[in-house]
Amino acid sequence: ARNVYKLTYPNTEVKTSLNDYILNHYTSNIGEKNKIQNHLFLALLKNDISKIKELMESHFASIPSDWYRKNNIDHYEGYYASVFYSYFASLGLDIRCEDTTNYGKIDMVVLMKHAIFIFEFKVIKSEEEVGQALKQIKEKKYIEKYKSMKIPLYLVGIEFDKEKRNIVGYEWEVVE
C-alpha cells in the first residue's frame, strides 16, 4: 500500500500569517506594506478596481533594483502573479490560482460575498500587446464558471513590462 499525504494550511490564520511573512520579503518597507494591505482590502470591499492598480504599481516600484541583479525573474509571469497572490492571500481571502475551466486556467480568482474578481496576468514585450490579458478572459469565457453565483464579476487584465518591472497595461470590466 502507498501512503499519500496532502499538505495544506491547518486554518485561515496560519495561511494568512505565512503569506504575510512571505510578503515581507517582497518589500523593503514593512510599514508601507501594512498600509497597502489595508488599502487593498478596502478597495476590494468598495469594488475600487482602479485603486488596486495604484497600490500594486506603488508596490512594484518599491522593490529594489538590486533584487533583480544576476537573475531574470522579472521576465516571468509567475513572479508578478506571486506578488499579487501574496498580497491577497495575506488578507485571508478565498483565492484560487490556476483555477481550471473547460477552456483553460484562470491565473487568479478572488471570491468575496459581494463580488468575484478574475485576474489574468501577462508579461509583454511591447506596449502594442496591452489588452491581451483582458482579451484572454473574454475569449476563454472564464466568467462562465462563476456566472451562476449571481454577484458582480470583475474581469481584470494586467500586463507587466519586464524592462520597467511594473504594470503597463491594466484594463477591467464588470459583468453584473
Secondary structure as UniProt FT lines:
FT   HELIX           12..24
FT   TURN            25..26
FT   HELIX           30..45
FT   TURN            46..47
FT   HELIX           49..62
FT   HELIX           65..68
FT   TURN            69..70
FT   HELIX           73..75
FT   HELIX           77..89
FT   TURN            90..92
FT   STRAND          94..100
FT   STRAND          105..111
FT   STRAND          116..124
FT   HELIX           127..129
FT   TURN            130..131
FT   HELIX           132..139
FT   TURN            140..141
FT   HELIX           142..145
FT   HELIX           147..149
FT   STRAND          153..161
FT   TURN            162..165
FT   STRAND          166..175
//
